[in-house]
Amino acid sequence: MFDVLMYLFETYVQSELDFMVDQDALTDELTRAGFQKPEIYKALSWLEHLAALHDSDEAPGYISCASDSFRIYASEEMLKLSTECRGFLLFLEQIRVLNCETREIVIERLMELDSPEIELDDLKWVVMMVLFNLPGGENACHQMEELMSESEPLTLQ
């Protein structure tokens, strides 16, 4: 599923091509590109859920938090998100690429991926997808692009 998401993001979003609205045509194109239909349907559902989170008039109750709050991860989240991934999410909050609301959306989207464990590079791409779909998130998206293009590994202080 993640490969389909990456293909869609790189093909349509980053290239600024019009995203095809017709799900059948998009499914056919992805099938021709070599993806299996079950993975395509999972990826499209994942994207629809992401769009629904951003389009909702009300923030879910789990998202409201104080600016000085600290995130405690559930055991399922700790199994799926390595210490490196959790540290990177904290780093993104500290440099204000993410806030508590966008952090929670990222974590929710990461937990919906069908991978048993999330790699740091995959986390970065999910952050990009979330920020790109966020109205008014252009600055944070640009900061994330800069972080992803840096060749030096980032260290938390």
N, C-alpha and C positions, 0 to 999 in steps of 0.2 A: 504494500500500500504506500509506503513512504517513497518508493521510486516513482510511483504515479504522481504523487504530490509534488515531488521535485521537478518532474518533467513538466507538469502544468505550470508551476511557478516560473521555471526558466523559460518556457516557451511563450507563455501569454503575459505574465506579469512583468518580468524583467525586460522583455523585448517590447513591451507596451503595445502588443497586438490586441485587437479586440477579442475578448474572451467569448467563445461561442456559448450562447444561452441554451441552444437545443441540446439536451442531454443525450439524445440518441445519436446525433451527429458527432458529438464529442466522444461518446463511447466507441463509435465506429473508428474515429481517428486514433484513439488510444489503442484499440485492438490492432489496427494496422501498424502501429508503432511497436507492437510486440507485447503489450500488457494483457493479462488475463482479466476476463470480465469480473470475477469476484473481487479482485484487487481494485479494479476501476470503480466499482460500486461503493466499496469501502471508502476510497479516497474522495469520491464525490459527496458521500454522506458526511465525511469528516469536514469538508469545506463548507457544506451547507450548515452544519452545526456551528462552525466558526462564524459564518455570516450572521446566523441567528443570534449569537452572543453579542455581536456588535450592533445589530439592528434593534435589539430589545430596548424598550423605553425605560424599563426598570432594571437596575443592576441586581443580580442574584444576591441573596442575603449573605452568602459566604464571602462576597467580595468586599463588603464594607469593613474598613480597618483604619486604625489611627496611623498617622505618619511615623510614629515611633514604635510601632508594633514589630514583633519578631515572628517569623513564620516557623511553626513546628510542623514537620512533615509526618504524615501517617506512615505506618509500616509498609503499606503497599507502594507508596511513593518512594520511600527510601530504598526498597528493593529495585525499583525501576530506574530511579535517578541516582547516579553515583554521587559520592562526595564532591567530585570535580564539577558535576552538573549543578548540584545544589549551591556550591560556592560561586559558580558563574552567574547563577540567577541572582544571588545576593549582590555580587559585584555590579550587575546591570541595574539593580535598584539603587545602589550607592552612587552610581554615576548618572542616575536619573534617566536611563534608557527605558526602564520599566518602573511602574509604580505598583502599589499593591494590587490594584485591579487588573492591570495587564499581566502581572506575574501570575495571578490566579488563572487567568484565561490561558496563559502559556502552559501552566502545569496541567490544567484540565485537558488541553489538546494533546499534550505529551502522553498523558495516561490513556488516551483513546487510541494511540498508535498500537499496532499489533506486535511490536517488538518487546521481548521480555526485559531488555535493558536498553536504555537510551545512550547513544554515543554523544559526546560533546558537540561534534560537528552537526549532528541531527538536531540537537537542541537549538543551536544557533539558527538553523534554517527555519525551525518552527517559530522562533522568536521573530524572524524576518517576516514570515507569513502573517503572524498575528499583527505585527506593527503595520505592515502594508495594508491590511484590511481595516485598520483603525482610523476613523475619521480624525483628521488633525494630527496624525502620527508621523507626518513626513520628517520632522526633525529627528525623532527617535529612530525612525527607520534609517535615515542617513547616518546617524551615529553608529548604528548596528552594522551597516555596510562597511564603514571605516574599520570597525573592530574586526570584522571578518576578513578584511583585506590585509590586515597587519600580519607580518610573517613571524614576529616574535610572540612567544606564548605570553599570555597575560598572567600577572601574579596579583593575588589579593593582598591588601595591606591592612 
